[in-house]
Amino acid sequence: MCFSYWFGSPRKIFQKRSIYESAIVNDQRVLYISFLGWSCLFALLSYIFSEIFIIYNFYPKYNYLFILLIIVLFLQPWVTIRRIYKQKSLKWMLISALVILVLAFGYSRINLIDYHSINEIMTVH
């Protein structure tokens, strides 16, 4: 969303838009649309298979696919940026990866649901 805002924001009347900025915004939009399409297809197929084969558990067999999906979703927007800005983009890629990792680990430490009290309530009743 940041790339779409930075490179896709409206320009003044006679200010030209760089072809590189348009390429970055178009790659971002294609990534969003293709990710939505594949995730909807995957959800539909998993629903159909779960109805046909009542016991169907996808996660334990293919857990590496979810990790690869996260890596691809992070690195795909950087393809065009690396092509355009070359060595300058490495620093920003590293900074964004570190920020995402720090935020992810920080948010994972926040316990929003108290499972112990829920388990106690469920075992009492």
C-alpha positions in Angstrom: 0.0 0.0 0.0 2.9 2.3 0.6 4.3 1.8 -2.9 0.8 2.5 -4.4 0.5 5.7 -2.4 4.0 6.9 -3.1 4.1 6.1 -6.8 0.4 6.2 -7.6 -0.5 9.5 -6.0 -2.1 12.2 -8.3 0.3 14.6 -10.0 0.0 18.3 -10.8 -1.6 19.2 -14.1 1.5 19.3 -16.3 3.9 17.1 -14.3 4.9 14.0 -16.1 4.8 10.6 -14.5 7.8 8.5 -14.8 7.4 5.2 -16.7 9.3 3.5 -13.8 6.7 4.7 -11.3 3.9 3.4 -13.4 5.7 0.0 -13.7 6.0 -0.2 -9.9 2.3 0.7 -9.3 1.2 -1.8 -12.0 3.3 -4.6 -10.6 1.8 -3.9 -7.1 -1.8 -4.0 -8.5 -1.1 -7.2 -10.4 0.3 -8.8 -7.3 -2.8 -7.9 -5.3 -5.2 -9.1 -7.9 -3.3 -12.4 -8.6 -3.0 -13.1 -4.8 -6.7 -12.5 -4.3 -7.5 -14.8 -7.2 -5.3 -17.6 -6.1 -6.4 -17.4 -2.5 -10.0 -17.4 -3.5 -9.4 -20.4 -5.7 -7.5 -22.2 -3.0 -10.3 -21.5 -0.4 -12.9 -22.8 -2.8 -11.0 -26.0 -3.6 -10.3 -26.6 0.0 -14.0 -26.2 0.8 -15.0 -28.5 -1.9 -12.4 -31.2 -0.9 -13.4 -30.9 2.7 -17.0 -31.5 1.8 -16.1 -34.5 -0.4 -13.4 -36.0 1.8 -14.7 -35.2 5.2 -11.3 -35.6 6.9 -9.0 -33.3 5.0 -6.1 -31.5 6.8 -3.9 -29.5 4.5 -1.5 -27.8 6.9 0.6 -30.7 8.4 1.6 -32.1 5.0 2.4 -28.8 3.2 3.4 -26.3 6.0 6.4 -25.1 4.0 4.1 -23.7 1.3 2.8 -21.1 3.7 6.3 -20.0 4.6 7.2 -19.8 0.9 4.0 -17.8 0.2 5.1 -15.2 2.8 8.6 -15.0 1.3 7.2 -14.6 -2.2 4.7 -11.9 -1.1 7.5 -9.9 0.5 10.0 -10.2 -2.3 7.8 -9.9 -5.4 7.2 -6.1 -5.1 10.9 -5.6 -4.9 11.6 -7.1 -8.3 10.7 -4.0 -10.2 12.2 -1.7 -7.6 15.5 -3.6 -7.8 15.4 -3.4 -11.6 14.9 0.4 -11.5 17.0 1.6 -8.6 19.7 -1.2 -8.6 22.0 -1.0 -5.5 20.1 1.8 -3.8 17.1 -0.5 -3.2 19.1 -3.1 -1.2 19.3 -0.8 1.8 15.5 -0.1 1.8 14.8 -3.8 1.3 16.8 -4.7 4.3 15.2 -1.9 6.4 11.7 -3.0 5.4 12.5 -6.6 6.2 13.9 -5.7 9.6 10.8 -3.5 10.4 8.5 -6.3 9.4 10.4 -8.8 11.4 10.5 -6.6 14.5 6.7 -5.8 14.2 5.8 -9.5 13.6 7.8 -10.7 16.6 6.6 -7.8 18.7 2.9 -8.4 17.9 3.4 -12.2 18.4 4.4 -11.5 22.0 1.1 -9.6 22.7 -1.4 -12.1 24.2 -4.9 -10.8 23.2 -6.7 -13.9 24.3 -6.3 -15.5 27.7 -6.4 -19.1 26.9 -5.9 -20.3 30.4 -9.1 -18.7 31.7 -11.0 -19.9 28.7 -9.8 -23.5 29.3 -10.7 -23.2 33.0 -14.2 -22.0 32.1 -14.7 -24.8 29.6 -13.5 -27.5 32.0 -15.7 -26.3 34.9 -18.9 -26.5 32.8 
